[in-house]
Amino acid sequence: MARVSLGERIETMTHTHDHHHHDGELFHTHVPADRMRLAFFVTIGILVVEIVGAIVSNSLALLSDAGHVLTDVAAMGLAWYAMIQSQRAPTNRMTFGYHRTGIMAAMFNSVTLILMAVVILWQAVSRFAHPEHVHGTAMFVSAAVGLTANLWMGLGMRGSKNLNVKGAVMHMLGDAAASAAVIVGGVIIVITQFYLIDPLLSVLIALLVAYSAVRLLQQAVSILMESTPTNIELPRIANLLMQTQGVIGVHDLHIWSLASDTHALSCHVVLEGNPTLQESQAIVRKMEETLRHENIQHATIQTEDTDHLHDDSLLCHMGELAGH
């Protein structure tokens, strides 16, 4: 079999990933931006209703939920902006595009939610010490509006894998749960005049908000740290690549996320013998097809022949993967 020339080898290394995907596919967010825009304006409407209702009813729980909705307004606006930005084509400076605009927005949302939870808890402690009269009927009606609107929006967008959209949906469903709790509290107050239920619900809402925010923050930090995606096992991917005919070694393997639903991979593969340029490209295309089935959309694969020497200290050697 003919040896590959140096020029052919360089060409193979610089063209090892298939360009069947288009920019529209690579930047696909699964939720149309116009739907996120609608969610933004609906959330503003919910905020107005709950603030008015909290003032009329003197309900801390409803005011707390309104504070949560205020962060939702920022969340929806940032999510809408991030979705538009993520669809922009790559440039010479931003070669991977603007995927991580959404991750930065998700981090901001999670931090603001945690701060809001702290404020709610502080207010609730004060109410426990000094219970105040609450109008249950106004509390019930205002919360019912928030529950209906949030369920409609949140359930309509819950199928997205985009982390920024998931963060926005988390806001909506969290608000829906809080609104449901406020409705129950309003009924209890009307029937029993037990006003301590209001700060008690505030604490439950704060804990719900904090739990959701911490999970979202962990996911965002993991992506920014370029960790291997939680649903992808590095040894399994290495073994899949090794099963490609003509591949006898995989090393220096890295998998990370550009965004929550966009994964990338780079690795070196050792090919059997000294294949021609066309044979090398055919093997790489097979590996890329395998990777697409594993939800890895962007692959950069450097091919090497058996004469190529590499340092055993490379980050991910095939033998190390098999052993661990």
C-alpha positions in Angstrom: 0.0 0.0 0.0 1.4 3.4 -1.0 2.7 5.7 1.8 0.9 9.0 2.3 3.0 12.0 1.5 3.6 14.8 4.0 1.3 17.1 2.1 -1.5 14.5 2.0 -1.0 13.9 5.8 -1.3 17.6 6.6 -4.4 17.8 4.3 -5.9 14.8 6.2 -5.3 16.4 9.6 -6.9 19.7 8.5 -10.0 18.2 6.9 -10.8 15.4 9.2 -14.3 16.4 10.1 -17.3 16.1 7.8 -19.3 19.3 7.1 -22.7 17.7 6.6 -24.1 19.8 9.4 -25.2 23.3 8.6 -25.0 26.4 10.8 -28.8 26.2 11.3 -28.4 22.7 12.7 -25.4 23.5 14.8 -27.1 26.4 16.5 -30.5 24.8 16.8 -32.1 25.6 20.2 -35.4 23.5 19.8 -37.5 26.4 21.0 -38.4 29.3 18.6 -37.2 32.7 19.7 -40.7 34.2 19.1 -42.1 31.8 21.7 -39.5 33.0 24.2 -40.5 36.6 23.4 -44.1 35.8 24.1 -43.1 34.2 27.4 -41.2 37.4 28.3 -44.3 39.6 27.8 -46.7 37.2 29.5 -44.3 37.1 32.5 -44.4 40.9 32.7 -48.2 40.6 32.9 -48.0 38.0 35.7 -45.6 40.3 37.6 -48.1 43.2 37.5 -51.0 41.0 38.6 -49.1 39.5 41.5 -47.7 42.8 42.8 -51.2 44.3 42.8 -52.5 41.2 44.4 -49.8 41.2 47.1 -50.5 44.8 48.0 -54.2 44.3 48.2 -54.0 41.0 50.2 -50.9 41.9 52.3 -49.5 38.5 51.5 -45.8 37.9 51.9 -46.1 34.6 50.1 -47.6 36.3 47.1 -45.1 39.1 47.3 -42.3 36.6 47.4 -43.7 34.9 44.4 -43.9 38.3 42.7 -40.2 38.7 43.5 -39.5 35.4 41.9 -41.5 36.5 38.9 -39.3 39.6 38.7 -36.3 37.4 38.2 -38.3 35.5 35.6 -38.7 38.7 33.6 -34.9 39.0 33.6 -34.7 35.3 32.8 -37.1 35.4 29.9 -35.4 38.5 28.5 -31.9 37.0 28.8 -33.1 33.7 27.3 -34.7 35.5 24.4 -31.6 37.6 23.8 -29.3 34.5 24.2 -31.3 32.5 21.7 -31.0 35.2 19.1 -27.2 35.6 19.8 -26.7 31.8 19.6 -28.0 31.7 16.1 -25.3 34.1 14.8 -22.8 32.6 12.5 -19.2 32.0 13.7 -16.6 34.8 13.0 -12.9 34.9 12.8 -12.8 35.9 16.4 -15.7 33.8 17.7 -14.9 30.6 15.8 -17.5 28.5 17.7 -20.2 31.1 17.4 -22.1 32.5 20.4 -23.4 29.3 22.0 -22.2 30.3 25.5 -24.3 33.4 25.6 -27.1 31.2 26.9 -24.8 29.6 29.5 -23.8 33.0 30.8 -27.5 34.0 31.0 -28.2 30.7 32.9 -25.5 31.5 35.4 -26.9 35.0 36.0 -30.4 33.6 36.4 -29.3 31.0 39.0 -27.4 33.5 41.0 -30.3 36.0 41.1 -32.6 33.1 42.1 -30.4 32.2 45.1 -30.3 35.8 46.2 -34.0 36.1 45.9 -34.4 32.9 48.0 -32.3 34.5 50.8 -34.5 37.6 50.8 -37.7 35.6 51.0 -36.4 33.6 54.0 -35.4 36.8 55.8 -38.8 38.3 55.3 -40.5 35.0 56.4 -38.6 35.0 59.7 -39.9 38.5 60.4 -43.5 37.4 59.7 -43.2 34.4 62.0 -42.3 36.7 64.8 -45.0 39.2 64.0 -47.9 37.6 62.0 -50.0 40.0 59.9 -53.5 40.0 58.6 -53.8 38.6 55.1 -56.8 38.8 52.6 -57.1 35.2 51.4 -59.5 35.9 48.5 -57.2 38.4 46.7 -54.3 36.1 47.4 -56.2 33.2 45.8 -57.2 35.1 42.6 -53.8 36.6 41.9 -52.0 33.3 42.4 -54.5 31.6 40.1 -53.6 33.9 37.2 -49.9 33.1 37.7 -50.5 29.4 38.0 -52.5 29.3 34.7 -50.0 31.4 32.7 -46.9 29.7 34.0 -48.2 26.2 33.3 -49.2 27.1 29.8 -45.8 28.5 29.0 -43.6 26.1 31.0 -45.3 22.9 29.7 -45.2 24.3 26.1 -41.4 24.6 26.2 -40.4 21.7 28.6 -39.0 19.5 25.8 -35.9 21.6 25.0 -32.4 20.4 25.8 -31.0 23.9 25.7 -29.7 24.8 29.1 -30.8 28.4 28.9 -34.3 27.4 27.8 -34.3 24.7 30.6 -33.5 27.5 33.1 -36.3 29.6 31.8 -38.7 26.7 32.0 -37.5 25.9 35.5 -38.4 29.5 36.4 -41.9 29.0 35.0 -42.6 25.6 36.6 -41.2 26.8 39.9 -43.5 29.8 39.7 -46.5 27.5 38.9 -45.7 25.4 42.0 -45.4 28.5 44.1 -48.6 29.9 42.8 -50.4 26.6 43.6 -49.1 26.7 47.1 -50.3 30.3 47.5 -53.7 29.3 46.2 -53.9 26.6 48.9 -52.7 29.1 51.5 -55.4 31.6 50.4 -58.1 28.9 50.9 -56.8 28.0 54.3 -56.7 31.6 55.4 -60.3 32.2 54.2 -61.6 29.1 56.0 -59.4 29.1 59.2 -57.9 32.7 59.5 -54.6 30.9 60.2 -52.2 33.7 59.0 -49.0 31.9 59.8 -49.6 29.8 56.7 -48.4 32.8 54.6 -44.8 33.0 55.9 -44.7 29.2 56.0 -45.5 29.0 52.3 -42.8 31.7 51.7 -40.2 29.4 53.3 -41.3 26.5 51.1 -41.2 28.7 48.0 -37.7 29.9 48.9 -36.4 26.4 49.4 -37.9 25.4 46.0 -36.3 28.3 44.3 -32.9 27.7 45.9 -32.8 24.0 45.0 -33.6 24.7 41.4 -31.1 27.5 41.2 -28.2 25.5 42.6 -28.8 22.6 40.1 -28.9 25.1 37.2 -25.7 26.8 38.5 -23.9 23.4 38.7 -24.8 22.6 35.1 -23.6 26.0 33.8 -20.3 25.8 35.7 -19.7 22.3 34.4 -20.1 23.5 30.8 -17.9 26.5 31.3 -15.2 24.3 32.9 -15.4 22.1 29.7 -16.2 19.0 31.7 -17.2 15.8 29.9 -21.0 15.9 29.5 -22.7 13.9 32.2 -24.6 11.7 29.7 -21.4 10.8 27.8 -18.9 8.1 29.0 -15.4 8.7 27.8 -14.3 5.0 27.7 -17.5 4.1 25.8 -16.8 6.7 23.1 -13.2 5.5 22.8 -14.3 1.9 22.4 -16.9 2.9 19.8 -14.2 4.6 17.8 -11.9 1.6 18.2 -14.6 -0.6 16.6 -14.2 1.3 13.3 -12.5 -0.9 10.8 -8.9 0.3 10.2 -8.6 2.0 13.7 -6.1 0.3 16.1 -5.6 3.1 18.7 -7.3 6.2 20.2 -5.6 8.7 22.5 -5.6 12.3 23.5 -9.4 12.1 23.6 -11.4 15.2 24.8 -15.2 15.7 24.9 -16.8 18.9 26.0 -19.9 21.0 25.5 -20.1 24.3 23.6 -23.7 24.6 25.0 -26.0 22.2 26.8 -27.2 20.6 23.6 -24.0 21.0 21.4 -21.1 18.7 22.1 -17.6 18.7 20.6 -14.8 16.1 20.5 -11.1 16.0 19.5 -8.8 13.0 19.5 -5.9 11.3 17.8 -6.5 7.9 16.1 -3.9 5.5 14.9 -4.8 3.8 11.7 -3.6 0.3 10.7 -0.8 0.2 8.1 -0.2 3.3 6.0 -3.6 4.1 4.3 -4.0 6.5 1.4 -5.6 9.9 1.9 -8.9 8.7 0.5 -8.9 5.6 2.8 -8.1 7.8 5.8 -11.0 10.1 5.0 -13.4 7.2 4.6 -12.5 5.9 8.0 -12.9 9.4 9.6 -16.3 9.8 8.0 -17.4 6.5 9.6 -16.2 7.7 13.0 -18.0 11.0 12.5 -21.2 9.2 11.7 -20.8 7.1 14.9 -20.3 10.2 16.9 -23.4 11.9 15.5 -25.5 9.0 16.8 -23.9 9.8 20.2 -25.1 13.4 20.0 -21.5 14.7 19.3 -22.0 17.2 16.5 -18.5 18.7 16.1 -15.6 16.3 15.8 -11.9 17.0 15.0 -10.0 13.8 14.4 -6.3 13.7 13.8 -5.2 10.5 12.0 -1.8 8.9 12.6 -0.1 5.8 11.1 1.7 3.2 13.1 5.1 4.9 12.5 4.0 7.9 14.4 5.5 8.2 17.9 3.5 9.8 20.7 4.2 10.4 24.4 2.6 8.0 26.8 1.8 11.0 29.1 -1.0 12.1 26.7 -4.2 12.9 28.7 -6.4 10.0 27.6 -4.5 7.0 26.3 -6.6 4.0 25.2 -4.9 1.7 27.7 -5.7 4.0 30.6 -9.4 4.2 29.5 -9.7 0.5 29.4 -8.1 0.1 32.8 -10.4 2.6 34.4 
